């Protein structure tokens, strides 16, 4: 049971939204009852240990959230994070979304080579990007439900353009391989400042 709990915990940690028992069951290849029992145990484990993170349950869905006791400090952090300057990783992610959107989290992770979940959350909170759920095609399971990210009208308005296609070199950078090559070149420059 502890291995299932560990896997559920990891999935809830990386998920930006609640996960249903059915989703978890399908991902883990375990019976629904077994996953439900492990999820309920995790909820109790986190309550008992009074951690800064909790797992909550709403109907048949579980989600990892911050502890209500820490709400004030979390609000301060989010306020700072949503009003301060964007970090380089946030700017890179936003640029990729602007040039390649709508784009999935999996594609973003692949292009950047890191998990972009926290960056996406930050950009969503700032109102710079929006998420749209795409329904699975007929015959596909709900697990194939995908979220696609694109820039918002506020982002476009802030830049003073009418359409993302007005971004510099949009046609060139909109192609699949070009952004990946640019990011690879930038990473090489960071690792070896002698490269110009």
ABEGO torsion letter per residue (X at the ends): XAAAAAAAAAAAAABABBBBAAAAAAAAGBBAAAAAAAAAAAAAAAAAAGBABBBBBBEABBBBBBBAAAAAAAAAAAAAAAABBBBAAAAAAAAAAAAAOBBBAAAAAAAAGBBAAAAAAAAAAAGABBBBBBBBBBGBBAAABBBBBBBBAAAAAAAGBABAAABBGAAAAABAAAAAAAAAAAAAAAABAABX
